[in-house]
């Protein structure tokens, strides 16, 4: 999963995998919550911290019904992801020098996963 890639790339990567939006939101929110402590330790610049806080607030505003649906549907229907994507890209640009990071290789589908 990569919340930074273009929506079409994300959808292609997802394929038939049924990733729940709640899982994606929880993972990103965890990074956002941990970012303040990491910034205090010099891992992130203040700009990074601000971007992560904005991302966390935006994702925190996603209502429960949207969190319950599959991420593929949320990517297509919830404008939050269009708002998060540029902030996440800026975060990667500042921390890694480029926002275009490879999408992880998806795990093989297991029987009963789809």
Contact map, one row per residue, 1 for C-alpha under 8 A:
111000000100110000000001000000000000000000000000000000000000000000000000000000000000000000000000000000110000000000
111110000100000000000000000000000000000000000000000000000000000000000000000000000000000000000000000000110000000000
111110000100000000000000000000000000000000000000000000000000000000000000000000001001100100000000000000000000000000
011111000000000000000000000000000000000000000000000000000000000000000000000000000000110110000000001100000000000000
011111101100000000000000000000000000000000000000000000000000000000000000000000000000100000000000000110100000000000
000111111100000000000000000000000000000000000000000000000000000000000000000000000000100000000000000000000000000000
000011111110000000000000000000000000000000000000000000000000000000000000001100000000000000000000000000000000000000
000001111111000000000000000000000000000000000000000000000000000000000000000000000000000000000000000000000000000000
000011111111100000000000000000000000000000000000000000000000000000000000000000000000000000000000000000000000000000
111011111111110000000000000000000000000000000000000000000000000000000001000000000000000000000000000000000000000000
000000111111111000000000000000000000000000000000000000000000000000000001001000000000000000000000000000000000000000
000000011111111000000000000000000000000000000000000000000000000000000000000000000000000000000000000000000000000000
100000001111111000000000000000000000000000000000000000000000000000000000000000000000000000000000000000100100000000
100000000111111111100000000000000000000000000000000000000000000000000001000000000000000000000000000000000100000000
000000000011111110000000000000000000000000000000000000000000000000000000000000000000000000000000000000000000000000
000000000000011111000000000000000000000000000000000000000000000000000000000000000000000000000000000000000000000001
000000000000011111100000000000000000000000000000000000000000000000000000000000000000000000000000000000000000100011
000000000000010111110000000000000000000000000000000000000000000000000111000000000000000000000000000000000000000011
000000000000010011111011000000000000000000000000000000000000000000000111000000000000000000000000000000000000000000
000000000000000001111111000000000000000000000000000000000000000000111110000000000000000000000000000000000000000000
000000000000000000111111100000000000000000000000000000000000000001111110010000000000000000000000000000000000000000
000000000000000000011111110000000000000000000000000000000000000000111000000000000000000000000000000000000000000000
000000000000000000111111111000000000000000000000000000000000000000000000000000000000000000000000000000000000000000
100000000000000000111111111100000000000000000000000000000000000000000010000000000000000000000000000000000000000000
000000000000000000001111111110000000000000000000000000000010000000100000000000000000000000000000000000000000000000
000000000000000000000111111111000000000000000000000000000000000000000000000000000000000000000000000000000000000000
000000000000000000000011111111100000000000000000000000000000000000000000000000000000000000000000000000000000000000
000000000000000000000001111111110000000000000000000000010000000000000000000000000000000000000000000000000000000000
000000000000000000000000111111111000000000000000000000010011000000000000000000000000000000000000000000000000000000
000000000000000000000000011111111100000000000000000000000000000000000000000000000000000000000000000000000000000000
000000000000000000000000001111111110000000000000000100000000000000000000000000000000000000000000000000000000000000
000000000000000000000000000111111111000000000000000110110000000000000000000000000000000000000000000000000000000000
000000000000000000000000000011111111000000000000000010010000000000000000000000000000000000000000000000000000000000
000000000000000000000000000001111111110000000000000000000000000000000000000000000000000000000000000000000000000000
000000000000000000000000000000111111111000010000100100000000000000000000000000000000000000000000000000000000000000
000000000000000000000000000000011111111100000000100000000000000000000000000000000000000000000000000000000000000000
000000000000000000000000000000000111111110000000000000000000000000000000000000000000000000000000000000000000000000
000000000000000000000000000000000111111111110000000000000000000000000000000000000000000000000000000000000000000000
000000000000000000000000000000000011111111111100100000000000000000000000000000000000000000000000000000000000000000
000000000000000000000000000000000001111111110000000000000000000000000000000000000000000000000000000000000000000000
000000000000000000000000000000000000111111110000000000000000000000000000000000000000000000000000000000000000000000
000000000000000000000000000000000000011111111000000000000000000000000000000000000000000000000000000000000000000000
000000000000000000000000000000000000011111111000000000000000000000000000000000000000000000000000000000000000000000
000000000000000000000000000000000010011111111111100000000000000000000000000000000000000000000010000000000000000000
000000000000000000000000000000000000001001111111100000000000000000000000000000000000000000000000000000000000000000
000000000000000000000000000000000000001000011111110000000000000000000000000000000000000000000000000000000000000000
000000000000000000000000000000000000000000011111111000000000000000000000000000000000000000000000000000000000000000
000000000000000000000000000000000000000000011111111100000000000000000000000000000000000000100110000000000000000000
000000000000000000000000000000000011001000011111111110000000000000000000000000000000000000000000000000000000000000
000000000000000000000000000000000000000000000111111111000000000000000000000000000000000000000000000000000000000000
000000000000000000000000000000000000000000000011111111100000000000000000000000000000001101100000000000000000000000
000000000000000000000000000000110010000000000001111111110000000000000000000000000000001100100000000000000000000000
000000000000000000000000000000011000000000000000111111111000000000000000000000000000000000000000000000000000000000
000000000000000000000000000000000000000000000000011111111100000000000000000000000000000000000000000000000000000000
000000000000000000000000000000010000000000000000001111111110000000000000000000000001001100000000000000000000000000
000000000000000000000000000110011000000000000000000111111111000000000000000000000000000000000000000000000000000000
000000000000000000000000000000000000000000000000000011111111100000000000000000000000000000000000000000000000000000
000000000000000000000000000000000000000000000000000001111111110000000000000000010011000000000000000000000000000000
000000000000000000000000100010000000000000000000000000111111110000000000000000010001000000000000000000000000000000
000000000000000000000000000010000000000000000000000000011111111000000000000000000000000000000000000000000000000000
000000000000000000000000000000000000000000000000000000001111111000000000000000000000000000000000000000000000000000
000000000000000000000000000000000000000000000000000000000111111101100000000000010000000000000000000000000000000000
000000000000000000000000000000000000000000000000000000000001111111100000000000000000000000000000000000000000000000
000000000000000000000000000000000000000000000000000000000000011111110000000000000000000000000000000000000000000000
000000000000000000000000000000000000000000000000000000000000001111111000000000000000000000000000000000000000000000
000000000000000000001000000000000000000000000000000000000000011111111000010001000000000000000000000000000000000000
000000000000000000011100100000000000000000000000000000000000011111111100000000000000000000000000000000000000000000
000000000000000000011100000000000000000000000000000000000000000111111100000000000000000000000000000000000000000000
000000000000000000011100000000000000000000000000000000000000000011111110110000000000000000000000000000000000000000
000000000000000001111000000000000000000000000000000000000000000000111111110000000000000000000000000000000000000000
000000000000000001111001000000000000000000000000000000000000000000001111111000000000000000000000000000000000000000
000000000110010001100000000000000000000000000000000000000000000000000111111100000000000000000000000000000000000000
000000000000000000000000000000000000000000000000000000000000000000001111111110000000000000000000000000000000000000
000000000000000000001000000000000000000000000000000000000000000001001111111111001000000000000000000000000000000000
000000100010000000000000000000000000000000000000000000000000000000000011111111101000000000000000000000000000000000
000000100000000000000000000000000000000000000000000000000000000000000001111111000000000000000000000000000000000000
000000000000000000000000000000000000000000000000000000000000000000000000111111100000000000000000000000000000000000
000000000000000000000000000000000000000000000000000000000000000001000000011111111100000000000000000000000000000000
000000000000000000000000000000000000000000000000000000000000000000000000001011111110000000000000000000000000000000
000000000000000000000000000000000000000000000000000000000110010000000000000001111111000000000000000000000000000000
001000000000000000000000000000000000000000000000000000000000000000000000011001111111100000000000000000000000000000
000000000000000000000000000000000000000000000000000000000000000000000000000001111111110000000000000000000000000000
000000000000000000000000000000000000000000000000000000000100000000000000000000111111111000000000000000000000000000
001000000000000000000000000000000000000000000000000000100110000000000000000000011111111100000000000000000000000000
001111000000000000000000000000000000000000000000000000000000000000000000000000001111111110000000000000000000000000
000100000000000000000000000000000000000000000000000000000000000000000000000000000111111111000000000000000000000000
000000000000000000000000000000000000000000000000001100100000000000000000000000000011111111100000000000000000000000
001100000000000000000000000000000000000000000000001100100000000000000000000000000001111111110000001000000000000000
000100000000000000000000000000000000000000000000000000000000000000000000000000000000111111111000011100000000000000
000000000000000000000000000000000000000000000000001000000000000000000000000000000000011111111100001000000000000000
000000000000000000000000000000000000000000000001001100000000000000000000000000000000001111111110001000000000000000
000000000000000000000000000000000000000000000000000000000000000000000000000000000000000111111111111000000000000000
000000000000000000000000000000000000000000000000000000000000000000000000000000000000000011111111111000000000000000
000000000000000000000000000000000000000000000001000000000000000000000000000000000000000001111111110000000000000000
000000000000000000000000000000000000000000010001000000000000000000000000000000000000000000111111100000000000000000
000000000000000000000000000000000000000000000000000000000000000000000000000000000000000000011111111000000000000000
000000000000000000000000000000000000000000000000000000000000000000000000000000000000000000011111111000000000000000
000000000000000000000000000000000000000000000000000000000000000000000000000000000000000010011101111110000000000000
000100000000000000000000000000000000000000000000000000000000000000000000000000000000000111111001111110000000000000
000110000000000000000000000000000000000000000000000000000000000000000000000000000000000010000000011111000000000000
000010000000000000000000000000000000000000000000000000000000000000000000000000000000000000000000011111100000000000
000000000000000000000000000000000000000000000000000000000000000000000000000000000000000000000000000111110000000000
110010000000100000000000000000000000000000000000000000000000000000000000000000000000000000000000000011111000000000
110000000000000000000000000000000000000000000000000000000000000000000000000000000000000000000000000001111100000000
000000000000000000000000000000000000000000000000000000000000000000000000000000000000000000000000000000111110000000
000000000000110000000000000000000000000000000000000000000000000000000000000000000000000000000000000000011111000000
000000000000000000000000000000000000000000000000000000000000000000000000000000000000000000000000000000001111100000
000000000000000000000000000000000000000000000000000000000000000000000000000000000000000000000000000000000111110000
000000000000000010000000000000000000000000000000000000000000000000000000000000000000000000000000000000000011111011
000000000000000000000000000000000000000000000000000000000000000000000000000000000000000000000000000000000001111110
000000000000000000000000000000000000000000000000000000000000000000000000000000000000000000000000000000000000111111
000000000000000000000000000000000000000000000000000000000000000000000000000000000000000000000000000000000000011111
000000000000000011000000000000000000000000000000000000000000000000000000000000000000000000000000000000000000111111
000000000000000111000000000000000000000000000000000000000000000000000000000000000000000000000000000000000000101111
